[in-house]
Amino acid sequence: MAKRPSDDEVRERLDHVAEALRAVPGRSVTELDPASTPGYTRGKKEGRSTLEAIGGRMSDLQERLFAEGRTGGTRSVLVVLQGLDTAGKGGIARHVLGLVDPQGVALRGFGRPTPEELEHHFLWRIRNALPPAGRIGLFDRSHYEDILVPHASGTADAAELDRRFAEIEAFERDLVANGTTVVKAVLWVSRDEQYTRLLERLERPDKHWKYAPHDVDVRLQRPAYEAAYDEVLARSSYDVAPWYLVPADHKWYARLAVSALLLRALLDLDLTWPQPSFDVATELARLEATR
């Protein structure tokens, strides 16, 4: 039986993937090949096996994080997913977070703000959805919608966008300082693949619920969204919360890449099992006395 690699060995491999995916300020999303598989040279079949192996390791670490949170710990992990329609954010939620215990997961999707949400600061609904201590949170879209949408549609001027960038940076730096590891990934799908996925949603009755007429409107604005994503990646990839740009034409690779980023974040926490708040020997003796 092959020896299980150590955490340091696994971390080294994951660092290779992360560096291949890390967004480079000044490089446009249009320069990315959405069908590429950076940091991974094997194919789909091996990719699925790798994902299963990552899932086993991730499940163990997630349980440690959950246990830590139940015993007074304050740390958590937040995965932020952005991307064009059909990029596969929902699939990430199912196939990546589905690898761990659901009681340790906090999933939240953000669509257009509700009337109640519009009465508050744009970060209000985000703060209310943050994962509690010991949990892994996943945002399907996020606070970056409040930059991307007005940027692409031209409904906010430069001064307003500058203010939101500054507030988001302060918000994320505060999150990290208070124990939340932030993993941010943009899933990038090609125009042709996006068309294929939207067509499938229209042709298959079991996919109709995923389609909205607004999807075509956004598709027509793709150049404007490309420019908006370029600015987000250039201005909000900080040392404590960098962006990763994930090619998403191959769903299996996008899921593998995000799971690798999440596992890397969990390994970096150096999680251990919490020490008991009671004397184990005493409790064993008390239990034996009940036989």
N, C-alpha and C positions, 0 to 999 in steps of 0.2 A: 504494500500500500504506500502511495506517495506521501511524503511528509508534508504536513500542512504548513504553508508559508507563514512566517512570523508577521506580526503587525507592521514591522519596519519594512519588510520585503513587499508587502501588499501596498503600503503607503508609497513606496518608491515607484511601483508600477502605476499607481493612480496619479501620482504627480506628473508622469509622462502624458497621460491623457488630459489632465487639467491644463497643463502648459500648452498643449496642442489646441485646446478650445478657448483659452483665455482671449477675450476681445482685445484688439489692438486699437487704441484711439487713433483716429485718422484714417483707418481702413474701413471702407464702406461695406455694408452688408451685401452689396451687389457684387463684390469681389469674391464672396464665398461660393464654393461649389456645394449646393444643398444636397447633392447625392454622394458627397465624400464621406469618409469615416475616419477623421483625424485621430491618431493615437491608437488605432485598432486595425490590424492588417488581416485578420481572419474574416470569414464570411458570416452569413446570417445564422447558419446552423451552429457554428462555434460560438457566435454571439449569444445565442439563447442559453447555451451551457454556461458561458461566463456570467450571464445575468443571474442564473440560478445560484452559482457559487457566491456572487456578490450578495445575493439575497440572504443566504445563510449567515454570512458574516454580519451583515447589516442588522438582521433580526436579533442576534445576540447583543450587539452594541445598543440597539434601541431599547431592549429590555433593561439593560444597565442604566441607560439614561432615564427611563421611566421609574426605575427603583430609586434612583438618586432624587428625582423630583418628589417622590412619595415620602422621602425621609429628610426633607428640608433643603434639598438642593435647589438652585435657582437657574440652572442652565437649560437652554432649549435650542432647537434648530429651526430655522425658517427657510424654506425653499420658495423662491419667487420665480414663477414661470410667465414669460411674455412670448408673444408670437402672433403672426397673422392668423386669420381664421383658417381652420383645418390643419394647423401646425402640429397637432397631436397632444395638446396639453391635457385633455381628458384621459388619453391613453397612458400618459405618464402617471397620473393619479391612480389609475387602476393597476397598472402593471409594475410600478416601482413601489409605491406605498403599499400595494397589495402584498408585498413580500414581507411586511412586518405586522406585528400585532395591532389591529385597528384601535384598540383602546389607548395606544400611545401616539395616535395620529390626530391632528386637527386640520381638516381640509376646508378651504373656503374659496368660492369663486366670486369674482367681482364683475358685474355687468354694468349697465348704465346706472348711475346713482338714482335711488328712490327719492320721492319728494322729501321724506324725512332726512335722508342723508344730505340732500342739497341745502338743508337749513344749517348744516354744520361745516366746519373746516374740512377740506378734502381728506385730511389724514384721520378724521374722527372715526370713520368706518373701518379704517385699517387698524387703528389702535385697539378697537373693540374685537378684532378677529385674531390678534396675536396669539401664538401658542403659549399655553401656560408652562410653568416649569416642568421639565421631564418629558415634554412632548416634541414631536416633529410636526411642524406646521407646513402646509403647502398652499400657496396662493395661486389660483388659476386666474391670471391677470392680477393687477395689483395697483398700488398708488401711482405707478408709472403710466397708467391709463390717463391720469390727469395732466400728463405732459404730452403723451403721444397723440391722443385724439384732438385736443385743441391745436397742437402743432400742425398736424396733417390737415385739419379743416380750416385753419386760419382764424379760429375763434378766440385766440388769446394773443396779446401782443408780446413782444420780446421782453418787456419789463416784467410782465406777469409770469412768463415762463422762467425767467431768471430767479424770481422769488420762489417759485415752486422747486426748482433745482436746489436752491440753498436750503429750503425747509426739509426736503427729502434727505439731503446729505446729513444735516444735523440729526434728523430722526433716526437714520440708520446707524450713525456713529454712536448715538445714545443707546440703541438696541444692543450693539456689540459690547459696549462698555458695561452693560448690565447683564451680560451673560447669554445673549442670543447670537448664535452663529448664523450669518446670513449667506445663503447660496443663491445667486441670481443667474438665471439662464434664459437666453432668447432662443427659441426654437425657430429655425429659418427654413421655410419650404419654398421651392421654386414656383414660378408662375404656372408652369405646365402641370406640376403635381397638385397644386392648389385647385386648378381647374378640374382635374380628374377626381379629386375628393369631393368637390362641390357637386359635380355631375352625379357621382354615386349617391349622394344624399338626396338628389332629386329623383333618381331612377329607382331607388329602393324604398318601398313603403316603410320598412323598419328603420330607415335613416331620416325620414322626413322631419322627425322631431328635432334633429340636429341642425336643420336648415332654417335660415331666416332671410327674407328678401334683402335685408340690409347687408348681407354677406357680399352680394354682387356690387353694391354701392361702394363698399370698402375696397373691393378688388379693383374697381375702376380708379380708385385713388392710390393704387400701389406706389407709384413714384413718390407721392407726398409722404406716405408712411415709411418708405425706405429712407427718405431724408430725416424723418422724425426719429427713426431708430438709430441712424448714424449719430445724431446729436445726443441721444440718450446714452449710447455706448461711449461716446467721447467725453461726456461731462459727468457721468455718475458711476464710473468704475473706480472705486476708491481702494486704497490699500487694505482696508478692513472688510470690504464688501465688493470684490471685483465682479465684472460681468463675464459670463462664458457664452460664446456663440456656438450653438449646436446645429449642425446640418440635420435637417429633419425629413428629407425625402424618403429615407429608409426608417420606418417606424422602429424597427428592432434596434437600430443604432442609436436613435435619439433616447430610447428608454435605457439602453446600456450606458450611454454617456451621462445621463442625469443620475442614474444609480451610482455610477463611479464617483461623481462629484459629491453625492450625499454620503457615501461610505467614507470617502476621504475626510469629510467634515467630522464625521463621528469618530474616526480614528484619531483625529487631531485633538479631540477632547480628552484622550487618555482615560477613558471611563473604567472605573473599577466598581465592584459590588460594595454597597454601603456597609459600614460596620454596624453590628447590632447594638441597640440601645439597652440590651439586657445581657445578663450573664448566661451564656449558652449551657454551661455545665449545670447551673442551678435549674434552668428550665427543663433540661433533660431529666433531672432527678424528679422534679415535680410531675412531669409527664408519666414517668415510670410508676410513680405512686398511684396513678389513677387506673392501672391495669387490674 
